[in-house]
Amino acid sequence: MHMATLDAVTANFYSAILESCLYGVYVASYLWALYVFWLQSRQRSRSSKLVFAAISTILLAATSHLTCTVWRLWTALFIEPPGHAAAYLDDITNIHNTSSLFLLLFVMIVGDILVIFRLWIIYEGSVWAMALPCTGLAGTIVTAVALSVEALRWHADAPSSHAETRLFAGLIVAFPLVTNMAVAGLVLTRVLRAEHAVRAHVPCSERSSWLLALVVNVIVSSVIYPALLLVFLVLFLARSPAYVLISRPLVQLIGILPTLLWVKVRLGSNVRDNPAHSNDLFSGASSLHVPLDVL
């Protein structure tokens, strides 16, 4: 269906299907991670436990978000009077939409904290590397609080500016976009520096495959999410109902990416030859070597 002819009800219907499919992927990924976590009971570092706890927290929020998505769609299609479905789905004052908003804000903030935590380890706590991502995170938190207050005003029937609401909604996407693009750029810079450092010590063929693996990890872990945020922001500013196709499944995607990366890292720790290099996702990194598994 062409984006221009996509109405709100159809967009929400397809969005619910997409979110349900991604939730299935998320649950499967989490069960895999849970098995690996149990399997490596003697190799659990503190950072590994913290990351797994964050992933578990996001899963709980994602489960609640999917429940709200399904129930609001059911209410709009089968409980609301005929012809009122679109109005109900767009009404931010109903409890399902408000709950979904709060859950999305929570997951976005936790996801950005995980991304910044990883960057902090890669750059060994460098303050200058943290400046822009942390500024973006602070903007996200402030905007989330403002948008939450705005949502409470809607429920209290207090005067509320539609333009102000759209501004907050745009910023709540723009700030995470800045955070994640900054992290992606800094991680890629670290990768290129590492490649330059090992150039004289590693054969060309081995170096090329190593660099390719690093770049693929950067794309998967640091680029997919901000790319979707950018598409969402463009659709939202264009007032296209198609933005729902991204906004609601986004909650599941935020949880899937770190879960799969965590599993990859923990499985990789069993085959690492050099015990001096930790294979934990948030382990330390030498200034001349960026561990593939940290990325």
Backbone bond lengths (Angstrom), bond angles and torsions (degrees), N, CA, C in turn:
res aa  C-N    CA-C-N  psi(-1)  N-CA   C-N-CA  omega(-1)  CA-C   N-CA-C  phi
1 M - - - 1.471 - - 1.521 109.75 -
2 H 1.333 117.18 136.40 1.456 121.25 -179.17 1.519 110.05 -68.24
3 M 1.354 115.51 141.87 1.466 120.51 -176.78 1.523 111.90 -58.53
4 A 1.348 116.29 -33.26 1.467 119.25 -175.89 1.519 111.88 -68.72
5 T 1.335 116.91 -26.46 1.459 120.13 -177.73 1.527 112.19 -100.79
6 L 1.300 117.48 7.50 1.455 121.44 -178.17 1.524 109.79 -79.59
7 D 1.334 116.94 115.01 1.463 119.64 179.88 1.520 109.99 -88.89
8 A 1.330 116.02 170.74 1.458 121.37 -173.86 1.523 112.51 -63.11
9 V 1.316 117.77 -41.33 1.465 121.14 -178.15 1.525 110.61 -65.26
10 T 1.335 116.68 -46.84 1.465 120.62 179.55 1.522 110.99 -63.09
11 A 1.344 116.19 -41.90 1.465 120.38 179.41 1.520 110.79 -61.56
12 N 1.317 117.01 -43.24 1.467 120.42 179.13 1.526 112.00 -68.05
13 F 1.332 116.73 -34.25 1.458 120.70 178.51 1.534 110.51 -64.41
14 Y 1.329 116.48 -50.16 1.463 120.57 178.88 1.526 111.01 -65.90
15 S 1.318 116.08 -34.27 1.461 120.35 178.73 1.528 110.71 -63.73
16 A 1.345 116.56 -41.06 1.465 120.48 179.01 1.527 111.28 -64.90
17 I 1.333 116.24 -39.50 1.468 119.84 178.10 1.531 110.34 -64.09
18 L 1.326 115.76 -45.94 1.465 120.31 -179.68 1.523 111.40 -63.53
19 E 1.324 116.27 -42.40 1.465 119.47 179.45 1.528 110.37 -64.79
20 S 1.329 117.44 -38.91 1.467 120.49 178.82 1.529 111.16 -63.05
21 C 1.327 116.48 -41.84 1.471 120.18 178.27 1.525 111.11 -63.67
22 L 1.329 116.40 -44.39 1.466 120.23 179.01 1.526 111.15 -66.08
23 Y 1.323 116.53 -33.98 1.465 119.22 177.47 1.532 110.00 -64.29
24 G 1.322 116.74 -38.80 1.466 119.78 176.30 1.515 111.45 -60.84
25 V 1.342 115.74 -41.89 1.471 119.87 176.28 1.521 110.37 -63.70
26 Y 1.327 116.39 -40.42 1.469 121.40 -179.28 1.530 110.62 -63.57
27 V 1.319 116.96 -46.28 1.470 120.39 -179.43 1.530 110.48 -63.06
28 A 1.334 116.64 -43.58 1.468 120.04 178.36 1.527 110.70 -61.60
29 S 1.340 116.07 -42.62 1.469 120.41 178.67 1.522 111.07 -64.22
30 Y 1.332 115.42 -39.97 1.462 119.06 -179.12 1.525 111.57 -67.91
31 L 1.330 116.99 -40.36 1.469 119.75 177.73 1.520 110.98 -63.21
32 W 1.315 115.64 -37.61 1.467 120.39 175.05 1.524 110.08 -62.82
33 A 1.340 115.57 -45.16 1.464 120.26 178.63 1.529 111.32 -63.37
34 L 1.328 116.50 -38.68 1.460 120.94 179.15 1.528 110.82 -63.94
35 Y 1.325 115.99 -39.80 1.466 120.28 177.99 1.529 110.58 -64.90
36 V 1.330 116.20 -44.29 1.470 119.95 178.30 1.526 110.22 -63.99
37 F 1.326 116.77 -39.47 1.464 121.24 179.32 1.527 110.16 -62.30
38 W 1.319 117.15 -42.17 1.468 121.13 178.23 1.523 110.79 -69.35
39 L 1.341 116.27 -39.09 1.464 121.39 -177.40 1.525 111.78 -64.29
40 Q 1.320 116.46 -34.16 1.463 120.87 -175.84 1.530 110.87 -105.15
41 S 1.302 115.94 45.16 1.462 120.83 -176.18 1.524 112.42 -60.43
42 R 1.339 117.93 -28.11 1.460 120.75 -178.65 1.519 112.89 -90.89
43 Q 1.318 117.18 -4.00 1.461 120.39 -176.66 1.527 112.10 -116.66
44 R 1.299 117.57 18.28 1.460 120.41 -176.58 1.528 110.29 -81.30
45 S 1.298 115.60 117.21 1.465 120.17 173.47 1.524 109.10 -86.87
46 R 1.300 115.91 167.26 1.469 119.83 179.95 1.529 110.93 -63.82
47 S 1.342 116.05 -41.22 1.463 118.87 179.79 1.524 111.28 -65.38
48 S 1.346 115.72 -36.57 1.470 119.27 178.00 1.523 110.62 -62.76
49 K 1.324 116.74 -41.80 1.464 120.69 178.98 1.532 111.08 -65.56
50 L 1.334 116.57 -40.10 1.461 120.32 -179.93 1.531 110.92 -64.38
51 V 1.335 115.67 -43.11 1.458 119.33 -179.83 1.524 110.40 -65.67
52 F 1.320 116.70 -42.06 1.463 119.72 179.46 1.530 110.56 -64.42
53 A 1.327 116.81 -37.39 1.465 119.96 177.17 1.530 110.60 -64.22
54 A 1.341 116.42 -39.95 1.466 119.93 178.24 1.521 111.07 -65.30
55 I 1.340 116.44 -42.05 1.461 120.97 178.05 1.529 110.65 -61.78
56 S 1.337 116.06 -40.86 1.464 120.32 178.88 1.526 111.08 -65.12
57 T 1.332 115.99 -39.19 1.467 120.54 178.53 1.524 110.85 -63.91
58 I 1.336 116.04 -43.23 1.465 119.94 178.20 1.526 110.54 -62.69
59 L 1.340 116.91 -37.70 1.467 119.87 178.63 1.523 111.39 -61.82
60 L 1.323 117.11 -41.92 1.463 120.10 177.88 1.523 110.88 -61.78
61 A 1.342 116.03 -43.43 1.459 120.19 178.74 1.528 110.59 -66.28
62 A 1.341 116.88 -39.14 1.467 120.90 179.63 1.525 111.23 -66.15
63 T 1.328 116.75 -37.29 1.467 120.62 177.09 1.527 110.55 -64.02
64 S 1.325 116.05 -44.06 1.468 120.51 178.00 1.529 110.79 -63.96
65 H 1.324 115.95 -38.55 1.467 119.89 -179.46 1.519 111.11 -65.50
66 L 1.334 117.26 -43.22 1.467 120.22 178.18 1.525 110.67 -63.77
67 T 1.331 116.58 -38.03 1.470 120.29 177.15 1.524 110.74 -60.03
68 C 1.335 116.39 -43.91 1.468 120.60 177.47 1.525 111.06 -63.87
69 T 1.324 116.92 -40.27 1.464 121.46 -179.42 1.528 110.95 -61.70
70 V 1.326 116.10 -48.12 1.475 120.44 -178.24 1.519 110.93 -67.01
71 W 1.321 116.86 -43.33 1.461 120.08 -176.09 1.532 111.87 -68.80
72 R 1.339 116.81 -38.44 1.473 119.07 179.14 1.527 110.45 -67.45
73 L 1.340 117.00 -36.30 1.458 120.05 178.25 1.531 110.43 -69.13
74 W 1.329 116.50 -40.30 1.468 120.57 177.36 1.530 110.46 -62.71
75 T 1.316 116.07 -44.19 1.462 120.76 179.62 1.520 110.94 -62.13
76 A 1.349 115.85 -44.31 1.461 120.10 -177.75 1.530 111.85 -64.70
77 L 1.324 117.06 -38.02 1.463 120.81 -173.92 1.526 113.93 -86.90
78 F 1.348 116.74 -32.12 1.462 118.70 -170.05 1.536 114.70 -121.62
79 I 1.317 117.80 -12.99 1.466 119.83 -178.38 1.523 111.96 -111.33
80 E 1.320 116.40 -42.16 1.464 120.09 178.40 1.530 110.58 -65.69
81 P 1.340 117.66 151.63 1.478 120.81 177.56 1.526 111.10 -59.11
82 P 1.324 118.07 151.20 1.467 121.57 179.02 1.529 111.46 -54.14
83 G 1.301 115.82 135.85 1.458 120.49 179.06 1.515 114.56 87.79
84 H 1.343 117.20 -4.28 1.468 120.02 -178.16 1.529 112.52 -105.11
85 A 1.317 116.99 4.06 1.466 119.83 -174.95 1.523 112.18 -61.41
86 A 1.324 116.97 -47.53 1.464 120.56 -177.22 1.525 111.00 -63.17
87 A 1.334 116.39 -41.90 1.463 120.29 179.69 1.525 110.88 -63.83
88 Y 1.332 116.53 -39.52 1.461 119.99 179.48 1.526 111.09 -65.68
89 L 1.338 116.52 -42.96 1.464 120.21 -178.46 1.524 111.87 -65.68
90 D 1.330 116.99 -29.96 1.466 121.01 -179.49 1.519 113.09 -89.91
91 D 1.323 117.26 -7.35 1.468 121.16 -176.72 1.525 110.13 -80.55
92 I 1.310 116.37 106.03 1.462 120.99 -176.67 1.526 111.83 -71.56
93 T 1.326 116.97 -14.15 1.465 118.61 -176.99 1.523 112.80 -81.12
94 N 1.355 118.37 -12.00 1.460 117.05 177.86 1.524 109.79 -76.27
95 I 1.306 115.50 151.30 1.463 121.83 -169.67 1.522 112.44 -62.01
96 H 1.325 117.75 -32.63 1.469 120.31 -178.42 1.522 111.43 -68.33
97 N 1.342 116.22 -43.01 1.461 119.41 179.02 1.527 111.44 -67.94
98 T 1.327 116.19 -41.62 1.463 119.23 179.78 1.522 111.54 -64.80
99 S 1.331 116.40 -43.19 1.464 120.08 178.69 1.522 110.88 -63.04
100 S 1.328 116.49 -41.44 1.467 120.57 178.18 1.523 110.83 -61.38
101 L 1.328 116.15 -39.80 1.463 120.83 179.14 1.526 110.83 -62.40
102 F 1.334 117.05 -48.73 1.463 120.57 -179.70 1.525 111.20 -61.36
103 L 1.324 117.17 -40.25 1.467 121.00 -179.84 1.526 110.90 -66.96
104 L 1.324 116.73 -40.63 1.459 120.24 177.84 1.527 111.05 -62.34
105 L 1.330 116.67 -45.15 1.465 120.42 178.88 1.526 111.18 -60.55
106 F 1.323 116.34 -43.30 1.462 121.21 -179.91 1.529 111.26 -61.70
107 V 1.337 116.36 -47.26 1.466 120.57 -177.83 1.524 110.89 -66.03
108 M 1.317 117.66 -39.20 1.462 120.51 178.88 1.522 111.15 -62.40
109 I 1.322 116.91 -40.97 1.467 120.27 -179.48 1.525 110.79 -68.15
110 V 1.335 117.28 -45.53 1.469 120.55 178.92 1.529 110.38 -62.76
111 G 1.337 116.83 -41.42 1.460 120.46 178.42 1.516 112.18 -61.35
112 D 1.330 117.02 -42.21 1.466 120.18 179.09 1.526 111.55 -67.73
113 I 1.313 116.98 -35.50 1.472 120.01 177.13 1.526 110.09 -62.74
114 L 1.329 117.44 -41.77 1.469 121.16 177.58 1.528 111.08 -61.40
115 V 1.332 116.15 -43.42 1.462 120.57 -179.24 1.531 110.68 -63.67
116 I 1.329 116.91 -43.03 1.460 120.89 -179.72 1.520 111.04 -68.99
117 F 1.325 116.79 -36.27 1.464 120.93 177.47 1.531 110.55 -60.75
118 R 1.326 116.07 -43.16 1.456 120.81 177.89 1.528 110.49 -62.38
119 L 1.343 116.81 -43.19 1.461 120.50 179.49 1.523 110.98 -64.09
120 W 1.316 116.47 -38.10 1.470 121.44 179.24 1.526 110.45 -60.28
121 I 1.334 117.30 -38.87 1.461 120.84 178.88 1.525 110.70 -71.61
122 I 1.328 116.35 -43.52 1.466 119.88 -178.83 1.527 111.01 -60.57
123 Y 1.337 116.44 -40.12 1.461 120.86 -179.08 1.530 112.14 -95.08
124 E 1.319 116.80 11.86 1.472 122.74 174.60 1.524 112.48 53.77
125 G 1.323 115.75 43.40 1.454 120.50 174.79 1.514 114.98 76.29
126 S 1.319 118.62 18.04 1.463 121.67 179.93 1.527 110.43 -63.42
127 V 1.326 115.94 125.94 1.466 120.61 -176.13 1.522 111.21 -68.14
128 W 1.335 117.00 -41.48 1.471 118.58 -176.10 1.525 111.43 -65.11
129 A 1.339 117.31 -33.50 1.466 120.16 179.76 1.524 111.05 -69.45
130 M 1.322 116.56 -26.99 1.467 120.90 -177.40 1.523 113.03 -84.16
131 A 1.340 117.05 -15.76 1.466 120.79 -169.04 1.524 113.40 -57.52
132 L 1.342 117.46 -57.69 1.468 120.15 -175.86 1.527 112.56 -68.10
133 P 1.355 119.50 -46.46 1.472 118.43 177.45 1.522 113.44 -59.74
134 C 1.336 116.64 -40.20 1.469 119.40 179.56 1.521 111.47 -68.30
135 T 1.332 116.41 -33.52 1.467 119.82 175.51 1.524 110.46 -63.81
136 G 1.343 115.65 -42.71 1.461 119.94 176.68 1.520 111.98 -62.46
137 L 1.342 116.37 -41.31 1.474 120.49 178.42 1.524 110.59 -63.78
138 A 1.330 116.69 -42.60 1.470 120.19 178.47 1.528 110.36 -61.35
139 G 1.340 116.44 -41.28 1.462 120.00 177.24 1.518 111.87 -62.78
140 T 1.342 115.83 -39.05 1.465 119.95 178.16 1.522 110.91 -63.03
141 I 1.329 116.37 -44.60 1.464 120.41 -178.36 1.523 111.01 -64.66
142 V 1.332 116.71 -45.29 1.466 120.67 -179.82 1.528 110.25 -62.84
143 T 1.326 116.90 -44.54 1.457 120.86 179.72 1.527 111.01 -65.43
144 A 1.338 116.46 -38.26 1.468 120.47 178.86 1.524 110.38 -62.67
145 V 1.324 116.59 -41.37 1.464 120.35 177.88 1.538 110.02 -64.16
146 A 1.331 116.15 -44.93 1.469 120.13 179.70 1.520 111.59 -62.56
147 L 1.340 116.45 -41.44 1.459 119.91 179.41 1.524 111.30 -68.58
148 S 1.328 116.61 -34.56 1.465 120.50 176.88 1.522 111.20 -65.99
149 V 1.324 115.53 -41.90 1.469 119.78 176.91 1.521 110.22 -62.81
150 E 1.331 115.64 -39.73 1.462 120.38 178.37 1.528 110.40 -62.83
151 A 1.325 116.35 -40.29 1.465 120.21 178.84 1.525 111.50 -64.46
152 L 1.320 116.40 -38.90 1.466 119.86 177.28 1.527 111.17 -66.34
153 R 1.322 116.94 -33.55 1.470 120.42 176.52 1.525 110.54 -66.13
154 W 1.329 116.26 -36.31 1.471 118.99 177.11 1.524 110.08 -60.92
155 H 1.318 116.17 -43.21 1.462 119.82 -178.41 1.526 111.38 -69.86
156 A 1.315 116.65 -26.96 1.468 120.46 179.33 1.527 111.72 -89.02
157 D 1.337 116.31 4.46 1.468 121.98 -178.61 1.511 112.46 59.59
158 A 1.330 116.17 28.33 1.464 119.97 177.63 1.524 109.19 -80.53
159 P 1.347 117.25 155.55 1.465 119.72 179.05 1.536 110.36 -59.43
160 S 1.312 115.52 135.19 1.458 120.03 -178.13 1.518 110.05 -142.65
161 S 1.326 116.33 134.75 1.460 121.27 -179.45 1.521 110.44 -85.93
162 H 1.345 116.05 125.20 1.461 119.73 178.58 1.531 110.88 -64.51
163 A 1.345 116.20 -37.44 1.464 120.26 178.35 1.526 110.83 -64.30
164 E 1.326 115.38 -39.49 1.467 119.99 178.80 1.521 110.83 -65.31
165 T 1.316 116.10 -39.47 1.461 120.82 178.70 1.526 111.26 -63.56
166 R 1.339 116.31 -44.15 1.459 120.07 178.66 1.529 110.74 -64.85
167 L 1.319 116.75 -34.77 1.459 120.07 177.57 1.520 110.67 -62.98
168 F 1.332 117.26 -47.54 1.462 121.54 178.29 1.536 110.79 -61.00
169 A 1.348 115.79 -42.65 1.461 120.05 -178.97 1.523 111.02 -63.95
170 G 1.323 116.87 -37.83 1.461 120.27 177.16 1.516 112.10 -68.29
171 L 1.330 116.56 -41.08 1.468 120.96 -179.26 1.525 111.68 -67.55
172 I 1.338 116.70 -33.87 1.461 119.52 -178.06 1.527 110.80 -67.59
173 V 1.317 116.97 -16.52 1.468 121.07 173.26 1.525 110.29 -96.96
174 A 1.326 116.88 -37.39 1.466 121.03 -176.62 1.527 111.87 -64.77
175 F 1.334 117.99 -42.48 1.467 120.33 -177.82 1.530 112.65 -65.17
176 P 1.344 119.94 -47.45 1.473 118.61 174.50 1.522 112.51 -61.06
177 L 1.338 116.64 -31.91 1.462 119.91 177.29 1.526 110.20 -62.72
178 V 1.326 116.00 -44.98 1.471 120.36 177.18 1.527 110.51 -61.41
179 T 1.336 116.32 -45.94 1.470 120.89 -179.16 1.518 111.52 -58.50
180 N 1.325 116.97 -50.31 1.455 120.55 -174.82 1.523 112.70 -73.66
181 M 1.333 118.32 -34.10 1.453 119.97 175.82 1.525 110.21 -67.13
182 A 1.326 116.85 -37.97 1.473 120.41 177.44 1.525 110.41 -64.31
183 V 1.330 116.46 -43.76 1.465 120.41 179.07 1.525 110.49 -63.31
184 A 1.332 117.35 -44.38 1.462 121.05 179.88 1.525 110.82 -59.96
185 G 1.334 116.21 -43.48 1.463 120.24 179.11 1.513 112.73 -64.67
186 L 1.326 116.68 -42.39 1.462 120.53 -179.75 1.526 111.96 -68.23
187 V 1.333 116.57 -39.18 1.465 119.73 178.07 1.525 110.45 -66.11
188 L 1.330 116.81 -42.23 1.460 120.20 178.98 1.528 110.52 -63.80
189 T 1.327 117.11 -38.78 1.465 120.83 176.23 1.519 110.97 -60.45
190 R 1.323 115.59 -41.98 1.470 120.40 178.62 1.530 110.94 -64.13
191 V 1.328 116.08 -38.83 1.465 120.97 178.75 1.531 110.49 -62.17
192 L 1.331 116.45 -47.16 1.463 120.52 -178.95 1.524 111.26 -64.91
193 R 1.313 117.16 -37.30 1.464 120.08 176.30 1.516 110.95 -64.77
194 A 1.330 116.30 -40.20 1.460 120.00 179.15 1.523 110.79 -65.74
195 E 1.332 115.85 -40.48 1.460 119.56 179.21 1.524 110.65 -62.71
196 H 1.323 116.68 -40.73 1.465 120.81 178.67 1.522 110.88 -65.27
197 A 1.334 116.85 -37.10 1.456 120.73 -177.35 1.523 112.94 -68.40
198 V 1.344 116.72 -34.05 1.470 119.67 -176.80 1.526 112.35 -96.76
199 R 1.315 116.86 2.88 1.461 120.48 -175.12 1.528 112.28 -57.18
200 A 1.323 116.76 -39.92 1.458 120.27 -175.91 1.533 112.44 -80.99
201 H 1.321 118.09 -11.05 1.464 121.07 -173.99 1.526 113.82 -112.26
202 V 1.322 117.69 -10.41 1.461 121.13 -176.12 1.526 109.36 -121.46
203 P 1.344 118.33 134.71 1.467 121.13 177.63 1.525 111.24 -55.86
204 C 1.318 115.18 149.92 1.466 120.90 -174.88 1.532 112.08 -57.69
205 S 1.340 117.13 -45.28 1.463 120.17 -177.93 1.515 111.67 -63.65
206 E 1.337 116.19 -42.66 1.464 120.42 179.59 1.520 110.91 -68.60
207 R 1.349 115.03 -37.38 1.467 119.08 -179.63 1.523 110.80 -66.10
208 S 1.341 116.76 -38.62 1.468 120.50 -178.87 1.523 111.26 -64.87
209 S 1.332 116.79 -43.60 1.464 119.92 179.67 1.517 111.21 -67.35
210 W 1.336 115.90 -36.48 1.465 120.86 178.04 1.523 110.91 -64.87
211 L 1.359 115.22 -44.65 1.460 119.87 -179.53 1.522 110.84 -66.04
212 L 1.344 116.91 -39.76 1.463 120.58 178.50 1.524 110.75 -61.67
213 A 1.337 116.14 -43.12 1.465 119.85 178.75 1.522 111.22 -62.62
214 L 1.331 116.41 -39.07 1.460 120.01 178.51 1.521 111.58 -64.34
215 V 1.335 115.83 -45.93 1.465 120.17 -178.59 1.533 110.64 -63.43
216 V 1.336 117.08 -41.11 1.468 120.75 177.88 1.522 110.08 -61.06
217 N 1.343 117.27 -42.42 1.464 120.33 178.35 1.518 111.63 -63.49
218 V 1.338 116.60 -38.87 1.465 120.16 178.59 1.529 109.75 -63.27
219 I 1.340 116.74 -43.96 1.467 120.77 -178.86 1.525 110.70 -62.73
220 V 1.332 116.00 -47.20 1.465 120.21 -176.96 1.518 111.05 -65.84
221 S 1.342 116.82 -43.69 1.458 120.17 -171.60 1.521 114.12 -90.20
222 S 1.349 118.27 -19.56 1.460 119.30 -172.03 1.518 115.29 -128.67
223 V 1.327 118.76 -9.55 1.456 120.39 -173.07 1.531 113.07 -112.83
224 I 1.330 117.67 -35.43 1.470 120.58 -175.90 1.526 111.35 -59.25
225 Y 1.317 116.55 -48.33 1.469 120.53 -177.91 1.526 112.54 -62.40
226 P 1.357 119.76 -51.19 1.472 118.14 178.09 1.523 113.37 -63.82
227 A 1.343 117.85 -30.10 1.468 119.75 177.43 1.528 110.18 -64.14
228 L 1.331 116.83 -42.29 1.465 120.53 177.36 1.525 111.13 -67.03
229 L 1.323 116.41 -36.95 1.474 119.58 176.47 1.520 110.74 -61.08
230 L 1.326 116.44 -40.34 1.463 120.25 179.98 1.529 110.74 -64.43
231 V 1.332 116.65 -44.19 1.467 120.38 178.04 1.537 110.01 -62.27
232 F 1.332 115.95 -43.31 1.462 120.34 178.79 1.531 110.87 -59.69
233 L 1.332 116.75 -44.49 1.463 120.96 -177.60 1.527 110.45 -63.16
234 V 1.335 116.71 -42.45 1.469 120.37 179.57 1.530 110.43 -62.77
235 L 1.337 117.15 -46.11 1.469 120.83 179.81 1.518 111.60 -64.91
236 F 1.341 116.08 -37.90 1.464 119.64 -179.30 1.524 110.83 -66.81
237 L 1.329 116.28 -44.89 1.463 120.20 179.80 1.528 111.17 -66.48
238 A 1.346 116.23 -28.48 1.459 120.70 177.72 1.527 111.90 -81.59
239 R 1.350 116.52 -1.23 1.465 122.85 -179.29 1.531 112.33 58.75
240 S 1.318 116.36 36.39 1.460 121.09 178.64 1.523 109.72 -92.01
241 P 1.351 118.01 133.03 1.476 119.96 177.10 1.525 112.61 -60.61
242 A 1.329 116.97 -15.68 1.462 121.28 -177.62 1.523 112.45 -65.66
243 Y 1.350 117.79 -15.77 1.462 118.89 179.87 1.533 111.06 -62.49
244 V 1.347 116.62 -24.15 1.466 120.37 178.85 1.524 110.92 -64.87
245 L 1.339 116.50 -28.98 1.462 120.65 179.76 1.527 112.10 -62.89
246 I 1.327 116.10 -19.82 1.464 120.91 178.83 1.517 111.65 -106.67
247 S 1.331 117.04 -41.32 1.474 120.41 -171.33 1.522 113.21 -61.18
248 R 1.319 117.87 -42.53 1.459 119.66 -176.42 1.535 112.52 -79.24
249 P 1.337 120.36 -45.21 1.471 119.12 175.63 1.526 113.59 -66.42
250 L 1.335 116.55 -15.84 1.461 120.28 -177.46 1.525 111.96 -58.48
251 V 1.324 116.75 -33.81 1.462 120.93 179.84 1.524 110.82 -59.40
252 Q 1.321 116.56 -42.81 1.465 120.42 -179.58 1.526 110.73 -68.97
253 L 1.319 116.55 -39.66 1.459 120.41 -177.95 1.525 111.40 -65.66
254 I 1.318 116.71 -37.28 1.461 120.26 178.91 1.523 110.53 -59.80
255 G 1.332 117.10 -33.05 1.464 120.47 178.87 1.518 113.27 -83.55
256 I 1.336 117.21 -33.55 1.468 120.46 -176.23 1.523 112.00 -65.43
257 L 1.323 117.60 -46.25 1.464 120.86 -174.07 1.531 113.00 -59.64
258 P 1.351 120.13 -52.15 1.469 118.21 178.53 1.521 113.62 -66.96
259 T 1.344 117.45 -27.88 1.464 119.80 178.72 1.523 110.93 -66.79
260 L 1.331 116.73 -47.59 1.462 120.50 179.00 1.524 110.95 -64.33
261 L 1.324 116.68 -39.11 1.455 119.99 179.16 1.527 110.72 -66.27
262 W 1.322 116.58 -39.12 1.466 120.74 178.93 1.532 110.38 -63.59
263 V 1.339 116.91 -42.96 1.466 120.43 178.68 1.523 110.21 -62.20
264 K 1.327 116.86 -45.10 1.450 121.08 -179.83 1.525 110.94 -58.82
265 V 1.301 116.07 -42.86 1.458 121.12 -179.28 1.523 111.04 -65.93
266 R 1.321 117.09 -47.07 1.467 120.06 -177.36 1.527 111.52 -66.41
267 L 1.332 118.25 -36.99 1.459 120.39 176.47 1.517 110.61 -68.38
268 G 1.330 116.09 -35.85 1.455 119.95 179.27 1.506 112.93 -66.32
269 S 1.331 117.88 -25.37 1.460 121.00 -177.13 1.512 112.26 -68.43
270 N 1.343 117.77 -18.47 1.468 120.52 179.68 1.518 112.89 -79.97
271 V 1.349 116.17 -18.55 1.450 118.73 -175.89 1.526 112.35 -114.02
272 R 1.299 116.97 7.00 1.460 120.01 179.52 1.515 109.50 -71.25
273 D 1.312 117.54 127.98 1.461 120.89 -176.39 1.512 111.85 -79.46
274 N 1.314 116.29 -35.08 1.452 119.99 -174.10 1.511 109.98 -99.42
275 P 1.321 119.39 107.69 1.463 120.89 -177.28 1.517 112.89 -69.30
276 A 1.343 117.22 -12.27 1.456 119.22 -179.72 1.523 111.43 -69.81
277 H 1.342 114.97 -22.64 1.472 118.99 178.43 1.510 108.47 -100.26
278 S 1.291 117.61 116.46 1.458 120.22 176.35 1.514 108.80 -72.33
279 N 1.332 116.79 143.27 1.458 121.31 -179.47 1.519 111.31 -103.45
280 D 1.317 115.79 16.63 1.456 119.35 179.69 1.527 109.61 -74.16
281 L 1.305 116.88 148.21 1.450 121.94 -178.36 1.514 111.93 -56.79
282 F 1.297 118.02 -34.83 1.448 120.92 -177.30 1.524 110.84 -116.59
283 S 1.335 115.77 37.42 1.453 120.05 178.85 1.517 110.01 -84.36
284 G 1.319 116.88 171.12 1.449 121.26 -179.17 1.509 111.91 -71.08
285 A 1.332 115.75 159.08 1.455 121.73 -179.86 1.512 109.83 -133.69
286 S 1.303 115.56 135.27 1.459 120.66 177.07 1.502 108.83 -67.88
287 S 1.310 116.54 151.95 1.467 120.18 179.84 1.525 111.68 -66.85
288 L 1.348 117.13 -17.90 1.456 120.05 179.06 1.517 112.31 -109.34
289 H 1.322 117.84 4.33 1.456 119.12 -178.47 1.515 109.93 -147.44
290 V 1.302 115.78 123.62 1.449 120.61 176.69 1.514 108.05 -100.86
291 P 1.329 119.97 111.25 1.457 120.99 -179.85 1.523 110.43 -58.42
292 L 1.310 115.99 130.61 1.461 121.00 178.64 1.510 111.07 -55.72
293 D 1.323 116.91 -36.49 1.459 120.70 -172.87 1.516 113.04 -77.45
294 V 1.341 117.06 -15.86 1.452 119.13 176.78 1.525 109.99 -74.41
295 L 1.327 116.27 -25.75 1.452 120.58 -174.44 1.508 111.96 -84.68
